[in-house]
Amino acid sequence: MSIREIFAANLKKYRHAAGLSQEELAHRADIDRTYISSLERCQYAASIDVVANLARELGVEAADLLTRTPSGMDE
């Protein structure tokens, strides 16, 4: 699994856990909703600043968005 795929899966997982839509997270992070969608579909690579901003809005550490979850521990 590539770092983009790990980031995409974690972004979606933490966004769902926070009960946020793509639109709400985008609004809070001051980025476009379509960018969130593209990140979750591995279409774009996020800058370190975007990763930090999204992590802050999700209430997690930036590293949490970039760390592979051990098998069987996804949900």
C-alpha positions in Angstrom: 0.0 0.0 0.0 1.5 3.4 -1.0 1.7 6.4 1.3 -1.1 8.1 -0.7 -3.3 5.0 -0.2 -2.6 4.9 3.5 -3.3 8.6 3.8 -6.5 8.3 1.8 -7.8 5.4 3.9 -6.9 7.1 7.2 -8.4 10.4 6.1 -11.7 8.8 5.3 -11.6 6.7 8.5 -10.9 9.6 10.8 -13.4 11.8 9.0 -16.1 9.2 9.4 -15.2 8.7 13.1 -15.5 12.4 13.6 -18.9 12.3 12.0 -17.9 14.9 9.4 -18.9 15.1 5.7 -16.3 16.0 3.2 -17.9 19.4 2.9 -17.8 20.1 6.6 -14.2 19.0 6.9 -13.3 21.1 3.9 -15.0 24.1 5.5 -13.2 23.7 8.8 -9.8 23.1 7.1 -10.4 26.0 4.7 -10.0 23.9 1.6 -12.2 22.9 -1.3 -14.6 19.9 -0.8 -13.5 18.5 -4.1 -9.9 18.5 -2.8 -10.9 16.3 0.1 -12.7 13.9 -2.3 -9.6 13.8 -4.5 -7.3 13.1 -1.5 -9.6 10.2 -0.4 -9.5 8.8 -4.0 -5.6 9.1 -4.2 -5.9 11.6 -7.0 -3.7 14.2 -5.4 -0.8 14.2 -2.9 -1.3 16.5 0.0 1.4 18.9 1.2 2.7 18.5 4.7 0.8 21.7 5.6 -2.5 20.2 4.4 -1.8 17.0 6.3 -1.2 19.0 9.5 -4.3 21.2 8.9 -6.6 18.2 8.3 -5.1 16.3 11.3 -5.8 19.3 13.5 -9.4 19.6 12.4 -9.9 15.8 12.9 -8.4 15.9 16.4 -5.5 13.5 15.5 -1.8 13.7 15.1 -0.5 14.3 11.5 1.4 11.0 11.9 -1.9 9.2 12.5 -3.0 10.1 8.9 0.3 8.7 7.5 0.7 5.5 9.5 -0.4 2.1 8.2 -2.9 0.5 10.5 -2.0 -3.1 11.6 -4.0 -5.8 9.8 -7.4 -6.4 11.4 -7.3 -3.1 13.3 -8.9 -0.8 10.8 -12.3 -0.2 12.4 
